[in-house]
Amino acid sequence: MKVKKLHYLSLIKKYFRNIDSFKYKELYQDLPPPRMLEIEPINTCNLRCRMCHYSFIDRKKVQYIDINVVKKLYSSKGIWVKIGSNFEPLMHPRFVALVKMLSEMDCKIDLTTNGTLLDKKTTDLIADSNIKNITVSFDSVIRQTYEKIRRKAKFDSAIANLAYLREQLSDKKVFFAVNSVLCRSNINEVIDMIKYWDAKGIHQLRLIFMVIRSLTNDVMGENDLINESLYPIRTKAFEKLDAAAEYIIRKKLKITLNSPYFNESKLREVYPDNFIGSQIKSDNPLARDYFNPAHHYQRGSYPGMHFDCRSPFVFARILYNGDVDLCYQNTVGNLNSHDFENIWQSKKARRWRKRVISDPSICNKCDYFRFCLSSSKININDKKNYFQQDLLDESNTIWEDSNSLNG
């Protein structure tokens, strides 16, 4: 047994000697600075949305990043920086200062927010910043539906905030998008959303099929995700989306529509020039294309990678406690202790990149790759894409007779 173990260790050492040979060094050693960063400024949110992961996690001590560590990103001047993803960035007490600091570094800012805290004072303070994209999460233009889904939010104030923000930034080339998570409560409201947001000057409406995050009750003692899921009635949902696509095309609206369903819609044959991947765009000359920095920089081939992803070589995520993550999975350092450049080139970061190249199962189990980087290509006829990774085994027993439910 001891001999076998020594032989095994010898093979491992030989493997890593080979992987560090000149042939492979360029893959993960002495990499140029990342092309994009994501900053998660704080680990809390002011809402308890029914479908959000935050509603299903234990309350933790609120932590938020010391914005002075942003100075350690000196090698990242001029790159794209996404602010906010899993929590609400405007909860950070120095959110405005963070935006201004990144703007002074000439970073191009991509902000995602629920919009409820974007009051007039905050909007005025960030109006001259270097924000290029703003995505607001807003699941309905009908008060009752919106407040049912986005618990603790107030429809009227959220609408007023977004209207003021749009007005104040009207002279800039900011791209405004609305993310709407589709479920049974709002699937019949899609055309209402299109009419409303087009009139408000929103450039794109993104329709995201709800993912089931938990099978247990949330922090408010509720869980209606199974009943709200569109998987059992997906054919009817697809009909609603086709009707929405035709509405935009025939009315020649400025707003564009985006959903992974449009990759497989039969309407592509009827309107080939208006279906651009997962996007619907009318012939209106004022309709704008969206530049998605994450898809542009992170998705794509990379030498040695088994998946269409180059994230660990071009992207890093900075958390509320200063941790620096690669691939949304592995912490390779902390900005409170080291400069970002040293973390990016560290042995720990190199080891993770080696591991990702050598073990395809890491990417195969990655929800970030599945739901974010590949969101525009996801197969929404596949039941597994309605569940997060750790629920896939349990999902096998749900909706077993899906054909009868899908009528």
C-alpha positions in Angstrom: 0.0 0.0 0.0 2.9 2.4 0.9 4.6 1.6 -2.5 1.4 2.4 -4.4 1.0 5.7 -2.4 4.6 6.7 -3.2 4.0 5.9 -6.9 0.9 7.9 -6.9 2.6 11.0 -5.3 5.4 10.6 -7.9 2.9 10.8 -10.7 1.3 13.9 -9.2 4.7 15.6 -9.0 5.6 14.6 -12.5 2.3 16.0 -13.7 2.8 19.4 -12.1 6.4 19.6 -13.4 5.0 19.1 -16.9 2.3 21.6 -16.4 4.9 24.2 -15.4 7.0 23.5 -18.5 7.6 26.3 -21.0 4.8 24.9 -23.1 2.2 25.7 -20.5 3.6 28.7 -18.6 1.9 31.2 -20.9 -1.5 29.8 -19.9 -1.5 30.9 -16.3 1.8 32.5 -15.4 2.7 36.1 -15.9 -0.8 36.9 -17.1 -1.6 40.5 -18.1 -4.0 42.3 -15.7 -7.7 41.2 -15.9 -9.9 42.6 -18.5 -12.8 42.9 -16.1 -13.5 42.9 -12.4 -16.7 42.4 -10.4 -17.0 44.1 -7.0 -19.6 42.9 -4.5 -19.4 45.9 -2.1 -21.7 44.5 0.7 -23.3 41.2 1.7 -26.9 42.3 2.4 -30.0 43.5 0.6 -33.0 45.7 1.6 -35.5 43.4 -0.2 -36.5 39.8 0.3 -37.5 38.8 -3.3 -39.3 35.5 -3.5 -36.9 33.9 -6.0 -33.7 35.3 -4.8 -30.9 33.3 -3.0 -30.7 36.0 -0.4 -34.2 35.1 0.9 -33.0 31.6 1.6 -29.7 32.2 3.4 -29.2 32.7 7.2 -28.7 36.3 8.2 -25.0 37.0 8.6 -23.2 39.9 10.1 -23.2 42.7 7.6 -19.8 43.2 6.0 -18.9 45.8 3.5 -15.7 46.6 1.7 -13.3 49.3 2.8 -13.2 51.4 -0.4 -9.6 52.4 0.3 -8.6 48.9 -0.9 -9.8 50.0 -4.3 -6.5 51.9 -4.5 -4.8 48.6 -4.7 -6.4 48.0 -8.1 -3.8 50.4 -9.7 -3.1 47.9 -12.5 -6.8 47.8 -13.5 -7.2 51.4 -14.7 -9.6 51.8 -17.6 -11.1 48.3 -17.5 -14.8 47.2 -17.0 -15.9 46.9 -13.4 -19.3 45.4 -12.6 -20.8 46.6 -9.3 -23.4 44.3 -7.7 -24.5 40.8 -8.4 -25.7 38.8 -5.5 -26.6 41.6 -3.1 -27.7 45.3 -3.3 -24.6 47.5 -3.8 -26.4 50.7 -2.8 -26.6 49.3 0.8 -22.9 50.2 1.1 -22.6 53.4 3.2 -20.0 54.8 0.8 -21.4 53.6 -2.5 -21.1 57.1 -4.1 -17.5 57.4 -3.0 -16.8 53.9 -4.5 -18.3 54.9 -7.8 -16.4 58.1 -7.9 -13.1 56.4 -7.1 -13.6 53.9 -9.9 -14.5 56.7 -12.3 -11.3 58.6 -11.4 -9.5 55.4 -12.4 -11.3 55.6 -15.8 -13.0 52.3 -15.1 -16.1 51.6 -17.2 -18.8 50.8 -14.6 -21.6 48.3 -15.1 -24.1 48.7 -12.3 -26.8 46.2 -11.3 -29.3 47.3 -8.6 -32.9 46.8 -7.6 -33.3 50.6 -7.9 -35.2 51.1 -4.6 -32.3 53.1 -3.0 -31.5 55.2 -6.0 -33.1 58.4 -4.6 -32.6 61.8 -6.1 -29.7 62.7 -3.8 -27.8 59.5 -4.8 -28.6 60.0 -8.5 -27.4 63.6 -8.5 -24.1 62.5 -6.9 -23.3 59.8 -9.4 -24.7 61.7 -12.5 -21.2 62.6 -13.6 -19.6 59.2 -13.0 -18.3 56.8 -15.6 -21.3 54.5 -15.4 -21.8 52.9 -18.9 -24.5 50.3 -18.2 -27.3 50.3 -15.6 -29.4 47.2 -15.1 -32.4 47.5 -12.8 -34.2 44.4 -11.5 -37.9 45.0 -11.9 -40.3 42.2 -12.4 -43.6 43.9 -13.2 -45.1 47.2 -14.1 -48.2 46.4 -12.1 -48.0 47.4 -8.4 -49.6 44.3 -6.9 -47.5 41.9 -8.9 -44.2 43.8 -8.3 -44.7 44.1 -4.5 -45.7 40.4 -4.3 -42.5 39.3 -6.0 -40.1 42.0 -4.5 -41.1 41.8 -0.9 -40.4 45.0 1.1 -40.2 47.1 -2.1 -42.6 50.0 -2.8 -43.7 50.2 -6.4 -44.4 53.9 -6.6 -41.1 55.1 -5.1 -39.1 52.5 -7.1 -40.7 53.8 -10.4 -40.1 57.4 -9.4 -36.4 56.6 -8.7 -35.9 55.0 -12.0 -37.7 57.8 -13.9 -35.5 60.4 -12.3 -32.3 58.4 -12.9 -33.2 58.0 -16.6 -34.0 61.7 -16.9 -30.8 62.9 -15.2 -28.6 60.6 -17.4 -30.5 61.3 -20.6 -27.6 63.3 -22.1 -25.1 60.5 -21.5 -24.7 57.3 -23.5 -25.6 55.1 -20.6 -27.3 51.8 -21.6 -30.4 51.2 -19.5 -31.8 47.7 -19.1 -34.5 46.1 -17.0 -34.1 42.5 -15.7 -37.4 40.7 -15.2 -37.5 37.3 -13.6 -40.4 35.4 -15.3 -42.8 33.3 -13.2 -46.5 32.4 -13.3 -47.4 35.6 -11.5 -46.0 37.9 -14.3 -45.9 35.8 -17.5 -49.1 37.4 -18.8 -47.7 40.9 -18.3 -44.8 40.8 -20.7 -46.3 43.0 -23.4 -47.4 45.5 -20.6 -43.7 45.6 -19.6 -42.6 46.3 -23.1 -45.1 49.1 -23.6 -44.2 50.7 -20.3 -40.4 50.5 -20.5 -40.3 51.5 -24.2 -42.2 54.7 -23.3 -39.7 55.3 -20.4 -36.7 55.1 -22.7 -35.3 51.8 -21.5 -33.1 50.3 -24.1 -33.6 46.6 -23.3 -35.9 44.3 -21.4 -34.4 41.0 -20.3 -36.7 38.1 -19.5 -35.1 35.6 -17.2 -36.8 32.3 -16.4 -37.0 31.8 -12.7 -34.5 29.3 -11.1 -35.6 27.4 -8.0 -33.0 28.1 -5.3 -34.4 26.1 -2.5 -37.1 23.6 -1.6 -37.4 24.7 2.0 -39.0 27.8 3.4 -37.3 31.1 3.2 -36.5 33.6 6.0 -40.1 34.9 5.9 -41.5 31.4 6.3 -42.6 31.0 2.6 -41.7 29.2 -0.5 -43.9 29.1 -3.6 -41.1 28.6 -6.1 -42.4 25.2 -7.3 -45.8 26.6 -8.0 -44.4 29.8 -9.6 -42.0 27.9 -11.9 -42.7 28.1 -15.7 -41.3 24.7 -16.5 -44.6 22.8 -16.3 -46.3 25.5 -18.5 -43.3 26.4 -20.6 -45.1 26.0 -23.9 -47.6 28.6 -22.9 -44.8 30.8 -21.7 -43.0 30.5 -25.1 -46.2 31.6 -26.8 -46.3 34.8 -24.7 -42.7 35.5 -25.6 -43.3 35.0 -29.3 -46.2 37.4 -29.1 -44.0 39.9 -27.3 -41.3 39.5 -30.0 -43.8 40.1 -32.8 -45.2 43.1 -31.0 -41.7 44.8 -30.9 -41.0 44.0 -34.5 -44.3 45.1 -35.9 -44.5 48.2 -33.8 -40.9 49.0 -34.7 -40.2 49.9 -31.0 -36.9 51.2 -29.8 -36.6 48.8 -26.9 -35.0 45.4 -27.5 -36.0 42.1 -25.9 -33.6 39.4 -24.7 -34.4 35.9 -23.6 -32.6 32.5 -24.2 -35.9 31.2 -25.6 -35.4 33.3 -28.7 -32.5 31.1 -29.8 -35.0 28.4 -30.6 -38.2 30.3 -31.4 -39.8 29.3 -34.8 -40.3 33.0 -35.4 -36.6 33.2 -36.4 -37.6 31.9 -39.8 -40.2 34.6 -40.2 -38.1 37.5 -39.0 -34.5 36.4 -39.6 -33.1 39.9 -39.6 -34.7 40.8 -36.2 -33.5 37.8 -34.3 -29.9 38.3 -33.2 -28.9 35.4 -31.0 -31.2 35.7 -28.0 -32.1 39.3 -28.8 -35.1 40.7 -30.6 -34.4 44.0 -32.3 -36.9 45.9 -34.5 -36.0 47.9 -37.6 -36.2 51.1 -35.6 -32.9 52.9 -36.3 -32.9 54.2 -32.7 -32.8 50.6 -31.2 -29.5 50.1 -29.4 -27.3 47.0 -29.2 -26.0 46.0 -25.7 -22.4 45.5 -25.0 -22.1 42.8 -22.4 -18.6 43.0 -20.9 -18.9 39.6 -19.1 -19.9 37.7 -22.2 -17.3 39.6 -24.3 -14.3 39.0 -22.0 -15.1 35.9 -20.0 -16.9 33.7 -22.5 -14.9 32.2 -25.2 -12.1 29.6 -25.9 -8.8 29.5 -24.0 -5.9 27.2 -24.5 -6.3 24.1 -22.4 -9.9 24.9 -21.3 -12.6 22.2 -21.9 -15.4 24.8 -21.7 -16.2 28.0 -23.6 -14.9 30.0 -20.7 -11.7 32.0 -20.0 -12.9 33.6 -16.8 -10.0 32.5 -14.4 -7.5 34.1 -16.8 -9.2 37.5 -17.5 -11.6 38.1 -14.6 -11.7 38.3 -10.8 -14.4 39.0 -8.3 -13.8 41.1 -5.2 -16.0 40.5 -2.2 -17.3 42.6 0.6 -14.6 41.4 3.0 -11.8 42.1 0.5 -11.4 38.5 -0.7 -10.4 38.0 -4.3 -12.2 35.1 -6.0 -11.5 33.3 -9.3 -14.4 31.5 -11.0 -16.9 32.6 -8.4 -15.5 29.6 -6.4 -12.0 29.9 -5.2 -10.5 32.6 -2.9 -6.9 33.3 -3.9 -6.1 36.3 -1.7 -7.4 39.3 0.2 -7.0 43.0 -0.6 -6.7 43.9 3.0 -3.3 42.1 3.1 -1.9 42.3 -0.4 -2.0 44.4 -3.6 -4.3 43.0 -6.3 -1.5 42.5 -8.8 0.4 40.2 -6.3 -2.8 38.2 -5.7 -3.5 37.9 -9.4 -0.1 36.5 -10.1 0.2 34.5 -6.8 1.0 30.8 -6.5 -2.5 30.2 -5.2 -4.1 31.8 -8.2 -1.8 29.8 -10.6 -2.7 26.5 -8.8 -6.4 27.2 -9.3 -6.0 27.9 -13.0 -4.0 24.7 -13.4 -6.8 22.8 -11.6 -9.5 24.3 -13.8 -7.7 23.2 -16.9 -7.0 19.7 -15.6 -10.5 19.0 -14.1 -13.5 19.8 -16.4 -15.9 18.8 -13.6 -15.3 22.1 -11.9 -16.8 24.0 -14.9 -19.5 21.4 -15.4 -20.8 22.1 -11.9 -20.5 25.9 -12.1 -23.8 27.8 -11.8 -22.1 31.0 -12.7 -21.0 29.5 -16.1 -24.5 28.0 -16.6 -26.7 30.9 -15.6 -24.5 33.9 -16.2 -21.8 33.4 -18.8 -24.0 31.1 -20.8 -27.3 32.7 -20.0 -28.0 33.6 -23.6 -27.5 30.0 -24.8 -29.2 28.1 -22.0 -31.7 25.4 -23.0 -34.9 26.4 -21.3 -36.6 23.1 -22.3 -34.2 21.3 -20.1 -35.7 20.8 -16.6 -32.3 21.0 -14.9 -31.9 24.6 -16.0 -34.8 25.5 -13.7 -32.9 24.4 -10.6 -29.6 25.5 -9.1 -26.8 23.0 -9.0 -27.2 21.5 -5.5 -30.9 20.7 -6.2 -30.4 18.8 -9.4 -30.7 15.3 -7.8 -33.9 16.3 -6.0 -35.4 17.9 -9.1 -35.6 14.4 -10.7 -38.7 13.7 -8.6 -40.5 17.0 -9.4 -42.9 17.2 -12.3 -42.2 13.7 -13.5 -45.3 13.9 -15.7 -44.3 17.1 -17.2 -46.0 16.5 -20.6 -49.5 16.5 -19.0 -48.7 19.7 -17.1 -47.4 21.4 -20.2 -50.6 21.4 -22.1 
